[in-house]
Structure formats: structure tokens, C-alpha cells
Amino acid sequence: MSKQQISRSEQNSIKLYNYHRIIFRTFALMQKDLSEKNVLLIKKFDRILVNESLSEAR
């Protein structure tokens, strides 16, 4: 299989969980309950995990 075929098959896959929505909702709830400083720290931590190429589910 070529890289194009693999990437097309990944795009057409069915996703069971909408992690983008779950993460967005979690950040919205955190902003209600936590201080701005804590929210910023958690967002920085999230960015570090993304930079380390960890999956959204983790």
C-alpha cells in the first residue's frame, strides 16, 4: 500500500469517540471551576503532550 492509500483509509475510518469535542468541553468546564492560572497550566501540559505526539485519547 502506498502512503496515499493509507492516509485515505484513515480519513474514511469511523470514529467512535469525538475526542476534539470531549477535550473542548473539558476545557470549557475547567474554566468555570478553576482559576485562570490553573487552566493555563493544564493547557500548557496538554500542548506538551501534543508535541510529544501522544494520542488525543491519552
C-alpha positions in Angstrom: 0.0 0.0 0.0 1.2 3.5 -0.8 1.2 6.3 1.7 -1.7 7.9 -0.1 -3.8 4.8 0.2 -3.1 4.5 3.9 -4.0 8.2 4.6 -7.2 7.9 2.6 -8.3 4.8 4.5 -7.5 6.6 7.8 -9.6 9.6 6.7 -12.6 7.3 5.9 -12.5 5.4 9.1 -15.4 5.6 11.6 -14.5 7.3 14.8 -16.3 6.0 17.9 -15.3 9.0 20.1 -15.2 12.6 19.2 -12.1 13.5 21.2 -11.9 17.1 19.9 -15.4 17.7 21.2 -14.6 16.0 24.5 -11.4 18.0 25.0 -13.1 21.3 24.1 -15.9 20.6 26.5 -13.5 19.7 29.3 -11.6 22.9 28.9 -14.9 24.9 29.0 -15.8 23.2 32.2 -12.4 23.8 33.7 -12.7 27.5 33.0 -15.8 27.6 35.1 -14.4 25.8 38.1 -10.7 26.5 38.2 -8.6 29.7 38.4 -7.1 31.2 35.3 -3.6 30.2 36.4 -4.6 26.6 36.8 -6.4 26.5 33.4 -3.3 27.9 31.7 -1.0 25.3 33.4 -3.3 22.5 32.2 -3.4 23.9 28.7 0.4 24.1 28.6 0.6 20.5 29.8 -1.9 19.5 27.0 0.3 21.2 24.4 3.4 19.4 25.7 1.6 16.1 25.3 0.6 17.0 21.7 4.1 18.0 20.9 5.3 14.6 22.2 2.9 13.0 19.7 0.7 11.3 22.2 -2.8 10.4 21.0 -5.8 12.5 21.9 -7.3 9.7 24.0 -4.3 9.7 26.3 
